[in-house]
Amino acid sequence: MMRKPRLTSVLVLGVALLAAMAVATPTAQERRAVRVPEGNGKPILVDGVFTPGEWDDALTIDVRPGLQLLVKRAAGFVFIGVRYTPYSLAVVDLFISPDGKAIRQLHASAQLGERLLTGSRPDAEDSAPFIWGETAGWYANEVRWNEGKVQSLVKEGKSQSDAQAAAVYKYDGFEFQIRQSKFGSGRWLVRLESPRSPDWSKPVVYPEGTTAVSTRGWLTLVLE
């Protein structure tokens, strides 16, 4: 007659333990949250060259061998660096959301631009087009090359794309300066996508496995 109460007590205890574990276990989003450090106030020249000392006060995330994501903040700005070792021709898209709903895509390559993602896919017809040259509230370095050298290499038989890759000026990567007020939030959800030469069809994505149109699993930058 005493077995049923004991069994009931065990079940109740088990349910309570599971509930406690569910509360205590952080979500994937929480595990990817990092606090962005306040910088030392020294300026950064947004030129894509990671000059010694510029990023010493930043939080560094090793995305993969040869690729780092660096973040810090100062004077109302958030600085995000994407550093390659060594640099090979690449472009970068930063996807940023202040609320898990609205997503802005900031693009840096041979030109800068941004757009608001509104469709079910980045290439969907109902997604907003890029506004090239639009950098309200942010800036980043562009990829530039020596046009005279490009023309000489083309005359020697190289393709236009190969000539441009060979004539690119020295870079270490991309440096972004973004006004914190642009997104009006103390927490930003961030995703990085970086296609690189020679296989542009297989971009590096961080956090790995995430998509551009859903903030699930994105990195959370805590700015508060």
Rosetta blueprint (number, residue, H / E / L):
1 M L
2 M L
3 R H
4 K H
5 P H
6 R H
7 L H
8 T H
9 S H
10 V H
11 L H
12 V H
13 L H
14 G H
15 V H
16 A H
17 L H
18 L H
19 A H
20 A H
21 M H
22 A H
23 V H
24 A H
25 T L
26 P L
27 T L
28 A H
29 Q H
30 E H
31 R H
32 R L
33 A E
34 V E
35 R E
36 V L
37 P L
38 E E
39 G L
40 N L
41 G L
42 K L
43 P L
44 I L
45 L L
46 V L
47 D L
48 G L
49 V L
50 F L
51 T L
52 P L
53 G L
54 E L
55 W L
56 D L
57 D L
58 A L
59 L E
60 T E
61 I E
62 D E
63 V E
64 R E
65 P L
66 G L
67 L E
68 Q E
69 L E
70 L E
71 V E
72 K E
73 R E
74 A E
75 A L
76 G L
77 F E
78 V E
79 F E
80 I E
81 G E
82 V E
83 R E
84 Y E
85 T L
86 P L
87 Y L
88 S L
89 L L
90 A E
91 V L
92 V E
93 D E
94 L E
95 F E
96 I E
97 S E
98 P L
99 D L
100 G L
101 K L
102 A L
103 I E
104 R E
105 Q E
106 L E
107 H E
108 A E
109 S L
110 A L
111 Q L
112 L E
113 G E
114 E E
115 R E
116 L E
117 L E
118 T L
119 G L
120 S L
121 R L
122 P L
123 D L
124 A L
125 E L
126 D L
127 S L
128 A L
129 P L
130 F L
131 I E
132 W E
133 G L
134 E L
135 T L
136 A L
137 G L
138 W E
139 Y E
140 A E
141 N L
142 E L
143 V L
144 R L
145 W E
146 N L
147 E H
148 G H
149 K H
150 V H
151 Q H
152 S H
153 L H
154 V H
155 K H
156 E L
157 G L
158 K L
159 S L
160 Q H
161 S H
162 D H
163 A H
164 Q H
165 A H
166 A H
167 A L
168 V E
169 Y L
170 K L
171 Y L
172 D L
173 G E
174 F E
175 E E
176 F E
177 Q E
178 I E
179 R E
180 Q H
181 S H
182 K H
183 F L
184 G L
185 S L
186 G L
187 R E
188 W E
189 L E
190 V E
191 R E
192 L E
193 E E
194 S E
195 P L
196 R E
197 S L
198 P L
199 D L
200 W L
201 S L
202 K L
203 P L
204 V E
205 V E
206 Y E
207 P L
208 E L
209 G L
210 T L
211 T E
212 A L
213 V L
214 S E
215 T L
216 R L
217 G L
218 W L
219 L E
220 T E
221 L E
222 V E
223 L L
224 E L
